[in-house]
Amino acid sequence: MAGPGGVGAGAPGGADAGDVLSAGSERRCRARLAAGGTGAAAAAAVLVPLCSVRGRPALLYTLRSRRLGGPHSGDVSFPGGRRDPADGDAVATALRETREELGVTVAANSVWGQLRTLPDRQGMTVAPVVANLGPLEALTLTPNPDEVEEVFTLPLAHLLREENQGYTHFRTASGYEYTLPVFLNGPHRVWGLTAIVTELTLELLLPGRYRRKTHAPPRKTVA
């Protein structure tokens, strides 16, 4: 596991945990997430773990074990996975997967809500579930080595700096162009679906300080 502060935990000019993770901020975010609805049932879910590290707000990430094989092996991700038949909803999936991967039980009342569902590279729908884990120093994480190679945090101050924000441009066979975010200069590059969810989370937490600079491909519609 990376050091408890990840990269730049004490960076000046960062959003203060007393603001972003305050009761007032939580109420605002919960209301916005509730207003957005949960959308269609997702085949998988991830937990978006908010936390504080030495009093600074951060996001917690995992590096998926290369033992897993498959297309996501070795990727930076949030804890999560496919929905089990016994899972009541996306929140249950995200909490169960977090418990299995990190050995930590997240209380249901720590969940703020769900961001809109998104497709992964294989077209599987994924529901990002936002939760506040509280101070990282108060948690005992026991990552499952079969699933998680490393755990690290990135402070919001780091993610908000423009020099740590990159973009990848794509062009489809039909000529449609789109841009996806990449977050740089941390222990590992954050890209793909995890970067999209990170961007949506920053937009939720800090609407006055972070605005999305990317546009994703349009959702498929049924004729």
Disulfide bonds with the S-S distance in Angstrom:
none
